[in-house]
Amino acid sequence: MSSLFGALHTAVSGLSAQSTAFGNISDNVANSQTVGYKRTDTNFTDYLTTSTAVTNDSGFVAATPDYRNDVQGTIASSDNATALAISGNGFFQVTSASTNTTNQEVLGTTTQYTRDGNFTMDKNGYLVNDAGEAVNGWAADSSGVVNQTTMAPLKVDQSAFQPKATSSVTLSANLPATPSTTDAQSSQVNVYDAQGTLHTLALSWTPDTTASNTWNLSVSEDGSTTPIGTSTVTFNDGSVAGQPAGTIESVTPDSGGLTTGGTGSAAVLNVPLAGGGQSIALNLGTFNKSDGLTQFAGTAYTLNSATQDGIPPGAFSGISTQSNGNIVANYDNGQSRTIGQVPIVQFANPDALQKQDGQVYTATAQSGPATIKTAGSNGAGNLVTSATEGSNVDIASEFTKLIVAQRAYSANTKMITTADDMLQQTIDMKR
C-alpha cells in the first residue's frame, strides 16, 4: 500500500514539476521578441524517500529554474543612433527612473544590470532603455576627459556650445615668382571673437616693384578701407646655403598695429582686432622652409589653405554613441563633445544574478561582486553602436520542450489514474 500512496505522491510532484517547466517555456515564448531578454530553462531533481540495497520507495521530483544569462542573443542593427549592444560578456549598469506626482523624474537607489541597451534620451536628458532604466557611466568634464572613478546615471547637458575666440590663423599659400600683375592679390579668412561673432580678415599681397623677392602685406578687418597694419615679407633667392629659394627670409612690420610674434624660427605676425582685447597670431610658416607661405614659380597667387582655431557658438542637435562606450553630444556648428562613457560590468557567475522586472538583474552572493571595465578590455565584451541584442530564446527549441513537458504531464496524470484504479481494486477486495 505504501508504494501505491508513494506513487500518487510522486506523480503529483511530477505534475507540479512539469507545470513549472511549462510556465518557464511560456515565459520564454512570450518574451522571444523582448530586447535583452534571457531565457529560463528548467532543471529536474530527484529526491528519495528510502533507498537501500533491498528497498526503494518512490520519492518525488522538484523543478528549479536554470537561468541562461550568459547566452548571447542575436545582435541586429537599429535605426536608433543611441542604441548599444554588447557582443560578448558583460552587462550595462542601470538605475531605475520613475516620475513622481509632480511629474519630476526620480532615480532609484538600487543598482541593477541589464543587456537591454536600446537607450533613448528622456525629457530630463537621461539615457534610458525600454524598461525606463537609466544607464550608469563615467561622466566627462567640459574638455571631454572621462573620470573613471565614479559611476552615476548619465545625463546629457543640452546647453549651447561655448564659443572660442580665434587665437591663431595658419596660412598655406604660394605667391607667384613672376606675377602677371602688380595689383594686390587677396584672400580672406573668417575668425571669431570671444562672443562668437564672425569677423573677416582680408590679406592683400602686392609685389614690391623696387625690390626683388619682396611682397607687401596689408591686413584689414570686415571690409574696412583702413588696414589694421602692413608688413614686408622677403623671400630667399637661393644664393645663401641653407636658405632655399622661395622660402621666407624675413618678416618686417611696417605700419599700424602689426607686430612680429612667435618663437624661434616661426614666421608670425600678431594682428589686433578692432575694439582691442584680442590679438590673432598669423602664422606664415617657418623661416627657410616651404611649410607655409612660399614664392615659387607661377603667375598668380594660389591659396592652399587658411585655417583658424576659433569656434562659433552652437546649439545642441543630438547625441551619438561610439564603440568605446563614449556618449557624444553634437552641435549645429559642427562641433562635438564627449559627455560620458558607458562601461561594461562583469560577474564571475552571471547565471546566479537575480531576475527582476524589466529584463534587469541584481547581484547576489553567488554571482560575485560587479567588476567594471572599459568595453573590449580584460575580457569584457565589445560594444556595437546603433544595434540591439535580441532575446536568446529559440522558438523551435522551446516548442520541442513544450511537447516533452506536455507528454510528461499526461504520463503523470496516467500514473495517478492508474494508482487510483489499483487502490479502488484493493478496497473492492473487502466486499
Secondary structure, DSSP 8 states (H G I E B T S, - for coil): -HHHHHHHHHHHHHHHHHHHHHHHHHHHHHTTTSTT---EEEEEEEE-SEE-SS-EE--EEEEEEEE-TTS---EEE-S-TT-EEEESS-BEEEEEEEE-TTS-EEEEEEEEEES----EE-TTSBEE-TT-EEEEEEEE-TT--EEEEEEEE-B---S-B--B---EEEEEEE--SS-S-SS-EEEEEEEE-TT--EEEEEEEEEE-TTSTTEEEEEEEETT-SS-SEEEEEEE--S-STT--TTSEEEEEEEEET-EEE-STTEEEEEEE-TTSS-EEEEEEEETTSSSSEE--S-SS-EEEEEEE--B--B-EEEEEE-TTSEEEEEETTS-EEEEEE--EEE-S-GGGSEEETTTEEE--TTT---EEE-TTSTT--EEEETEEE-----HHHHHHHHHHHHHHHHHHHHHHHHHHHHHHHHHHTT-
